């Protein structure tokens, strides 16, 4: 179990909601400028590490914008880096602030390693929350992700009111009846909860299952319609897989935005 600490005192992290409020503003601004949101990642990042890695698949010549939001209570300077499959750094945002923005054009087809890392914590904190939004410019108004993001905020509120510490959340696009696995590292907490949500304007029934690092299914929820919720014990921890499956779509819809969030205690 890993928590943010300072040298002065050890305490559990505060609410993720302030970061989500800032991220909602970022998403609104990007969509107003005809950017389509292709990825959203929120979680914890720690000082003195390589940061949090987000794999992003791009085509040659494709231009994307990465927008980060750092925990204002704990992070003075948050940076974004882009690495290729060989580990070569291709781009970075090095401004001394906690709201990095980086535009990147892919030199070739492939999966790029996009990382957010703490360049400077506030005082003696060892880490903080981050949010990273990936967006691509298009020539028309995008389908908004906000209905899904609003449900994601509701899921975070539900977890925090239950005494769970939110540790990570991820965004995906789901095709009808095509399960999408989302790998998330979970440490050795005593008990955890995962909630998956999807756009209520596009999806009618969402399934969620969690699988341990050995591939065994620990829990499944296929009862809650537009929301899936499971409880599980992570044991010694590791890389868990959270599978979302849009089982039933609204009429004439074939895909939906979805997000999954994990919290533990």
N, C-alpha and C positions, 0 to 999 in steps of 0.2 A: 504494500500500500504506500503510495507516494503522495505527499501533500506539500503545498507551498509553505515555506518557513522563512522567517527572518532570523538574524542572529539574536535579536532582542527577545523574540518569543516564537513559539511554534503554535500555529492555529490552522484550522481548516480554511479552505478557500471560501471566499464570499460568493454571492450569487453570480451566475453567468449572464443574467438578464441585462445588466448595463452594456456588455459587449454586444449582445443581440440587438439592443436598441440602436447602437451605432451602425451595426451591419445592415439593419433594415433601411437606414438612410442611404447607405452605399448602394444597396440593391435598387432602391427607388431611383436614384440619380442615374445609375447605369442604364436601367430600362427606359427612362425618359429620353436618353440619348441613343436609343435603338441598339443597345447591347443585349445579347442573349446570354443569360447566366448559364454556364455549363458546369460549374462546380462550386460548392460551398463546403468549407471545412472549418469546424470550430473545436477547440480543445485546449490542452495544456502544453506549454513549452517551457523548458528549463534552461537556466543560465549555465554556461560551461559545457553545453552539448552541441551537436551538429544541428539541432533544431528539429522541427517536425517536417516530415517529407510527404508530399502529395504527388502521386504520379499523374501526369497529364499527357494524353495522347494528342499529337498534332500532325498536320500534313505540311509538307514543304510549302513555304510561303505564307502559311496561315499566321495571322497576327492576333494575339490575345493580350488582355490586360489583367494583371493580378493586382488586387487591392487588399491590403492587410489592415487589420485593426488590432492594436495591442492594448492589454490591460492597463488602464490609466493609473491604477493604484500600485502596480508592481513593475511596469516596463517603461523605461525612459526612451529606449531606442530599439525598434523592431525592424529587421531587414528581411528582404526577399532575395533568394538566389535561384538560378536556373542551371541545372547540370544536364549533360547529355548522358547516353547510356554507358559511356566509358568513364564517367565521373569528372569530365572536364567542365569547368564553370564557364558558361556562355554569357551570362548576364547577371547583374545584381543591382539592387537599389540600396544606396549607401547613405541616404539622408539621415541626419540625426533627429529622428522623430519616431513616434510609435504608430504612424499611419502611412506605411510605405505604399507606393504605387509604381508598378513596373510594366512597361509595354515590351512585348517580346515577339519577334517574328521567327518562326521555326526554319532553320536552314535545310532540314530534310524531314521526311516522314519518320515518326518514331514516338516513343514514350519518354517524356522528359521528367526529371526529378526536380520538382519545385519545392523549395524549403523556406520555412519561416524560422528565423533564429533571433535570439536576444543578443543584441550588440552591447546593451547596457541596461541592467536592472535599476529599479529605483531603490536607493539606499542599499540595504543588504538583503533584499528579497532574492530567493533562489529561482523564481520563475513566476509565471502568470498565465492568464488566459490569452488566446489569440483567436482571430477569425480571418479566414482567407477566402475571397471571392474571385472566381475566374470568369471572365466575360469575353465574348467575341462580338465585334461590330457586324451588324447586318443592315440591309437596305430597307427594312420594314419594321413595324412595331412588333416586338417579341411577345410570345405568350408569357405572361407574368408568372414568376415563381412565388409571389407574395401569399396566395392562399395556402400553399404548402408551408411557407416559412412561418406564417401566423400559427398554424397548427403545431409546428416545431416549437415555437415559443411556449405554447400551451403545454406541450409535453415536458419542457424544461421546468415550467412552473409546477407541474404535477410531481415531478421527481423531487424538486427542492422542498416542496411542502410535505413530502413523505420522509424527509431527512436524508435523501440520497444526494451524494456529491456528483454532479455532472462531470464526466471526464472527457467525452468526445461525441461529436455529431458529424454526419456526412450526408451529402446530397447525391441523388442518383436520378437518372431518367429510366423508368421501367416500361418495357413493352408488355402487352397483354400476355399473361400466362408464361412469361419468361423470367424465372427467378434470377435475381441479381445478388451475388454475394458481395458483402462489404466487410473487408478485414479490419478489425480494430484491436489494438493491444489493450488487454485488461490485466492489471496487476493482482496481487493476492489479497483482494478485499474479502470480507466475510460474506457479503451478499450483494447482488447486482440486479438491476432492472434495465430492460431495453424497450423503447417505444418507437414504433415506426408509424409515419403519417404520410398521406398522399393527398394530392389536389382533389378536394371534394367535388369540384366541377368536372373532373375527368374520370375519377376512379370511384367504384362503389364497394369493392371488397378487397382488403389487403391482408395477406398472410405474412407472419414473421416467425422465423425460427432461428435459434442460436446453436452453433456447433463449436465444440471445444477444439484445442489445437491438434487433436488426433482425428478430427473429422466426425466424432460422435455427436449426435443431436442431443442437446440438453433439455430443450423446451421448444414448444411451438404454440402459437396462438393463431387460430383461424376462425375466431368467433366474433370479433369486434368490428366487422364492416370496414369503415374507412381508417381504422386505427388498429394496430397490432401491439400487444404488450406481453412481455415474458419476464419471468424472474428466474435467476440462475445463480449458482455458486461457482466462482471461478477457480476454486482450489488454489494451486500454486501460481496461477496466472499464465499468461501467454498470449498468442495471437489467435483471437476468436473470430469466427465468421458469422455475420448476421445476414441472413438471406431474406430479402423482401420479394414478394410475389403479388403482382396486381392480378387477382383472379377474375375480377369482373369489372368491366369498364362501362362508362355511360355511353349512350347511343352515339355511334359514329366516331368514337374515340378509340385510338389504338395505343396511346402511350400516356404517361403521366409523370409529373415530378413527384419525387418522394424523398423523405429524409428519415434517418434513424439516429437515435441518441441513446447513449449508455450512461447510466449513473450507478454509483455504488456506495456502500457504507461499511 
